[in-house]
Amino acid sequence: MAHLQSSVFELPKYLIDSVHKEGVVAYVGRGMFWTKMSADMGCTIAMSNLAHLYTSSFHEYDLAKRYARMAAERGDSTAMNTLGVMYAKGLGFRQNYVQAFKYYQKAYETNRNPVIIGNLANCYRKGHGVEQDLNKAEELMAEASSLQNMPF
């Protein structure tokens, strides 16, 4: 039990404080606690989810990089996409479209979901990290669109 108690203090202090202020400790605090525990125990999906949360909601880019890299090394396409977004927007990294494109491409090769395809298509459309190719961008957007209409 001592291990569990010490791990909760590794959450960002402002997150713990804001959770207490909002009165939803039982839901958000425990959810983050168990997600972090799962990630630290090797759960790839938890690593990827933390990377996304730390990037998009909490702006803790060092933690986001840590968990995204761990999940991406295990083949998680969502984490690869998160790293691509971080490079493209300069979140925790120096902005680097070539690296962003590499992560989007690797994510696409692993899992062709509409969000990943859309990010890759935007690279081709804008010429970010790859030579601009509007035909390729259009093909990818058509692929993404067809996937969005599929029942899951």
Phi, psi and omega in degrees: 000330179300323179297318180296318181294321181289330182292327182296332181284352176277350174292150179302135184303318182296329179293314179298315180298314183292327178295317178297319181296324182279346178075025181239035182305317185298330183264298184289312182302312179292322179297314178295318180302309183288327176295316178296317178300315180297317179298315181293341177267000174109007179283113184298318180297319178296320177301313181295318178297318178297317179303314180296314180297315181295331178281306190276326186256322189251350178054040175256081191290329177295318177292320178300314179300315182303308183287324179295317179296317180298315181290321180296321177298336178268005175092015181280117184291328178295320178294321177299318178296318178300317177297321177300315178298316181299316177293318183296324183262356181070039180262099181085350176229160168292136182305128185210099182292330178296314178294319179302312180300317180301317179291320177298317181297316179295320177297318179298319179293334182272321186204114182271077176258157187302324181293314180297314180298319179298318178295318178295318178300320179296325176299314179293321181295319184265349185071033179268107178083358181205157178297135181301133181212094184293329177294316178296319178299317180295318177300315181294319179295324176295320177297315179299317180297319180294327180287328180293336182267002180273140176287141181246000000 
